Amino acid sequence: MSTTIERGATVARAHRQDVGTAAVRRFVGGFYLVMGGINAGIVLGDPETYRTFADGSWSSFVTDAWREVVTAHPLAWILLLGAGEVTLGVLLLRGAHAARVGWVGVIVFHVLLMSFGVGFWLWSVPALAVLVPSARADWPALATPPAPRPRASGTSSPPLVSPGPSRSHLWTTVALVPAVLAASAYGLLADHAYRALPDATVLGARAQDACSIVVAVLLAVLAMRPASVRLELVRLGLLGYLAYSYLIYVSGVPMNRVFLVYVAIVALSGAGLVSGLVRMAASPPPSTASRRLRRGTGWMLVVTGVLFAGLWLSALLPFALGGARPDPEGVGGTPYPVFWLDLAIVLPLLVTIGALLLRGHRAGPALAVVALIKVVTLFTALWAGPVVALATGDDVHLGPDAGPSLLLLGLSGWLVERWLRSLAAPPLPSTLPLQEGPTP
């Protein structure tokens, strides 16, 4: 039996090592996804940003090639670089033989980066000290496609059809993250991104861009984590925030250079949200939430929907009956996009989810988590603008929804934590189970 135990311990150690190197690979892959999107957004905002990038190189060939080739058409070349970084990230996240190509690519990338000057050695040398050993340790495990995750005997499956995002959802996230980062970086850096908009609106849009960067990074992190019911619901809530936010950009911002990126973000986030909700509704996770939490959250969602509907109608109905024009308005007097998005889609959904909770429907708890996370992220972005204005001494402009939104932000954050605890799924084992052999 001792031989069997030693063999089992060896297998367990090997499994833990594989998990550790895979985690490093996923982190590096996510990092390259993020940096590819950010670099694309930076050059879209200001193509001259990287003009002096090679001035410190010790090689005249590198300096001359950069000045004569890359900076002659900086937009095309840096976008190509960003696409290359995203590709390396995808290869590393893909695993198996594709990840071997990804490891070689990121190591070569850092070696080439050292030719741009001694200053880049401060980053590349420590990075290579991590990348090279990690690639060597991960290399043998990449010879074959990843094996299915081991499951301990008697452990029940999580209640969703799949405990986390399916493979198609994973690649939706992989495409979505760099797109959001590129659009957000462009909005933060380009002077003409929000032309013809009031200063307060521009400040709010850029605060939302900053929040969208955080959301994109969170999505990248979730894509690298082991699947679970709670993480899947968080992911769906973040997708809801992106779909809503970029629908506003598509319909309420003057057309700019990244309009097609906005459209792609709406399509990807909307498709991921709808397909995820369909999967979840087909087999909703059980909840241990108390009747008090269910009814309290249900009434809060119903009241929120009715309250904000009344708030928007109080600005729109007088105009419809011949009164003054509503404030705010969209670009050039077009309808303010929040009005139609909330009245036609978001507020009816909030009331419906609240009603499902009050009626005790099985899908109510999971839908409530998604809705509450969307509320938290959206109102965080809404309040980021006034906070920045207050910190910089600029004028603070608050809309009629400022007070209710601040109250809902705090309440929703507390409720999200309570609901996620009530939806905990059985954990997957982190090591291979030891099997007993015959006793000698």
N, C-alpha and C positions, 0 to 999 in steps of 0.2 A: 504494500500500500504506500510505503514511503516513496518508492520510485514514481508511482502514479501522482502523488502530491507534488513531488519536485517537477515532474513534467507539466502538471497543471500550473504551478507557479511560474515556470518559464514561459508558458503560453500567455499567462496573464501579463507578465512583464513586457513581452513582445507586443501584446495588444495595446498596453498603455503607451509604449513608445510610438507605435503607429498612430495612435490617437493624438499624441503630442506633436509629431511632425506634420500630421494632416492639419492640425490647428494652425501651425505656423504657415503652412502653405495657403490655407484659406485666408489668413490675415494678410499675407502678402498679395494674394489675388484681389482681395477687397481694397487694399491700399492702392493698387494700380488702377482699379476701376475709378476710385475717387479722384486720383491725380489726373487721370485722362480727362475726366469731365471738367475738372477745375482748369486745367491748361487750355482746353478748348474754349471755355467761357472767358478766360483772361484775354486770349488773342482775339476773340470776337469783340470784346469790349474795347481793346486798344491794340491793334496789330503791331505797334512799335514797342511794346513792352519788352520783347526779347532781343531788341536790336543790339545791345551791348553784352549779350550773354557770353560771347566767346572772346571778349577783349582781354581777359586775364590768362588766356591759354599760353602755354610755353611753346606751342607749335604754330608757326606762321601758316602752315597749311590749313590747320583747323580754323584759325582766325579768318584767313582769306576766303575759305570755302563758306564759312558762315555768313560773312558780309556779302559775298558776291552771288551766292545761291539762295540761302535761306531768307535773308532779309530783303532780297529782291522781290520775293513773293511770300511774306511772312504768314499771311492768313492760311494759305494752302499748306505750307510745310508744317506749321505748328498744329493745325488740325489733323494732319497726317500723323504727327507724333502722338497727339492725343488718342487717335484711333489705334495706334500701335500699342499704347499703354493699356487701353481698354481690352484689346485682343489678348495681351499677356495675362491680364487679370482673369479673363474668361477661361483661358487655357489652364491656369492654375486651379480655378474653381471646378473645372470639368473633371479633373482627376485622370487616372490611368495614363496612357501614352501621351495624351495631350498635355498633361501637367509636366512631363519631362521637357517638352518643347518650351513650356512656360518658364521652368526653372532656368534653362539655358538662356532664354531671352532676357530675364531680369538680371542675371549675372553679367552677361555681355553688356547690357545697358549701363550698369554701374561702372564697369571697366572703361567703357567709352566715355562716360561722364567725367572720369578723372583727367581726360585729355583737355578739358576746358579750363583748367587752372588748378593751382594748389588748394584754393579755397574749397573746391568740390571734394578734395580728399577727406576733409573733415566729416563729410557725410558718407562718401562711398566706402572708405576703408572699414569703419564700424559696420556698415550695412553688409559688406561682403563677408565680414567675420561671422555674421549670422546666416547669411544666405547660403554660402558654400557648404558649411556643415549640415545645414538643414536639408539642402538638396541631396547631399550624399546619403543622409539617413532616410530620406523619403523615397529615394530612387528605387530600391528593391520592391517596395510596396506598390509601385506604379507599373509593374510589369503586366498586371492583369487588371480588369475592371474591378472597382471596389465591391467587396462582398457585402451581402445583406447584413444589417446590424443584428448582432446576437440578441436574443430575448430569453430571459430566464423562464424556466418551466413554471407554468401556472400564472404567469403575468398576463393580465387581460389587455387587449388592445385599447388605446385611447378611443373615446367615443366618436370622433370624427371618422369619415371614410378614410382619410389620411391625417395623421396627427399634425402635420405641418404642410408647407407648400409643396405641391407636386413638382415634378421636374419642369413642366411648362411654366409654372409659377416662378420657379427659381430663375429661369432664363428671362422671364418678364422683368424680374427685379434687376437682373444683370444689365438689361437694356435701359431700364428706367433710371437707375442711379446716375450714370454719367450724363444722361440727358438733363436731369434736374440740376445737377451741379453746373453744367455748362450754361443753362438758362439763368440760374441764380447768379453765377459769377458775372455774366454779361450784364444783368440788371444792376448789380452793385458797382460795376466799373465803367460802363458806357454812359457818357453824358447824354446821349440821344435816345436811350432806351425808353424813357417815359416822357418824351417831349410833349409839350402842349397840355400837360397835366398840372394842377395846382401843387404848390410846394408841399402841402400837407399830404396830398395823395402820393407824391413821389416818395416822401419819407416813409409812409405806410407800406408802399410797394417794396421798398428796399429792406425794410424790417422783415417783411414776409419772405423776401429772397433769403435773408440770413437764416430764418427759421426753416426754410425749405432745404437749405444745406444740411442742417442738423437732421432733418427727417430723412434725407437721402443717405446720410452716414448711418443712421439707425437701421434703415432698410438693408444696407450692406452688411451690418453686423448681424442682423436677424438671418440673413441668407447663409451666414457662416456658422450659425448655431445649430445644434441638434434640434430636430423637429419636436414641437410640443403644441398642445391645444392653445395654451395661453399665448405663446409667441405668435401663433397663426392669427389669433384675434387681434393682437397688437399690430401685426402687419396689415391686416385689413383696415384697421382704423387709420393707419398712416396713409394707406392708399386712398381712403376716403378724403383725407385732407388734401392730398395732391390733386385728385380729380376735381374737387370743388375749387381749390385755389387757382388752378390753371384754366378752368372754365371761365373764371373771372378775367384772366389775362387774355384769353382768346377773344372774348366779347367786349372787354372794357378797357383795353390798352391800345394806343395807336400802334398800327402794324410796324414791327421793327425786324431786325435781322434774324431773330430767333423765333419768329412766328411759327414756322413749321416744327420747331422743337416743342413749342407749347402744344401744338396739335398732337404730336407724338406722345407727349406726357399724358395728355387727357385720354388718348386711346389706350395706352399701356396701363395706366392706373385704373381706368374705368373697367377694362377687360379683366384685370387681376381682381378688382373688388367684386365685380358681379359673379365671376366664376367661383371665387372663394366663398361668397355668401350662399351660392347655390349648393355647393358641396356641404357647407356647414348646416344649412337648413334641411338637407336630406337626412342628416344624422346628427342632431344637435347634442352638444355635450351636456351631461347632467350637472346640476348645480346644487350645492348644499346651502344656498342662500336662505335666510329666514323669510317668513312671510312679510315681516316689517320692511326688510330691505327691498323685496320685490315691489310691494305696494308703494313704498316711498319713492323709489326710482321711477316707477311707472307714472305716478302723479307728477313728479318733477318734469319728466319728458313731455307729458301732455300739456302741462301749464306753460312750459317753455315754448312749445310750438304755438300755442294760442297767443301767448304774450308777444312774441316777435311778429306773428302774423298781424296782430292788432297794431303794433308799432309801425310796420311798413304800410299797412292800409290807411293809417291816419295821415300819411304823407301822400298817398296815391289817390284816395277817394276824393278829397277836396279838388284836386286838379281835374279828375274825371268829371266832376260836377261844375266845372267852370272856374275854379279857384286858381291860386298861384301855382307856379310850377314846383314840382317836388324838389327837395334838397336832401341828398346830393343828386347830381345827374351824371350820366356817362359822358364820354368824349363827344364834343360837338352837339350836346343836347340829346344824345341817345339815352335809352333807359339805363339806369344804374344796374349793372349785372346782378348785384346781390339781391335786388328786389325779385327778379324773376326766378333766380336759382332757389331762393328760400321759399317763396310762395308756391312755386310749381313742384319742387322736388324735396328739399331738405325738411321743411317744417311738416308737411304731410307724413314724411317717413318717421320723424320724431314722435308725432302723435300716434302713429300706427304701432311703433315699437312699445311706446308707453301702454297702449291698450292691450298689446299681447302680454305684457308683464302683469297687468291688472287681472287679465283673464286666466293667468297661469299657464300660458302656452309654453311648450318645451323649448321653442326656439327663442323665446323672449330674452333670457339671460345673455346668451352669446351675442345677439343683435344689440342688446343694451351696451355691452362692452365696446363693440365697434363704434356705436354712436357716441358714447362718452369720450372715447379717445379722440374721435374727430372733433368734438367740442373743445377738448383741452388744447389740442394742437392749433386749432383755428383761433381761439381766443388768446392763446399765447402770442401768436403772430399779430393779432389785432392790437394787443397792448404793448408789443415791442416798440412800435413807432412812437407813442407818447413817452415811453420810458427813455428812449434815445433823445427825443426832443428836450425832455426835462433835464437830462444829464448834460446836454450841450448848450443849454440856455436858449434854445429856440422856442417859438410859440407852440403851445400844446393845444391841439385841436381834438376835441372829443365829440363823437357823434351821439345821437340819442340812445344808442345801444350800449354806451360805455359802462354805465352802472350795472345793468343786468348782466352784461358779459363778464364783468369782474367777479360778481357773485357766483355766476355759473362756473367760472374757471376754477375757483377754489372748491366748490361743491362737487364738480365733476371729477376733479383729480382725486378727491377722497373716495368717491364712489367707485372709480376705476380700480383702486387698490382693493377695496372690499370685494368687488365682483371677481377679480382675477383670483383671489384666494379661494373663492367658492367654486371655481371651475378647474381646480388642480386635477391633472390627469396622472395616472400611475407612471412613475419615472422609468426610463429605460436604463438597464444596467450599464455601468461604465466599464466593466471588465467581463471577460468570459467566465462563465460558471465552471467551477472545478468539478470534475467527474470522478467519482470514487471507483477504484478498481477492485478486483477481488482481493480479499485478505489472504496473505500467504499463510 
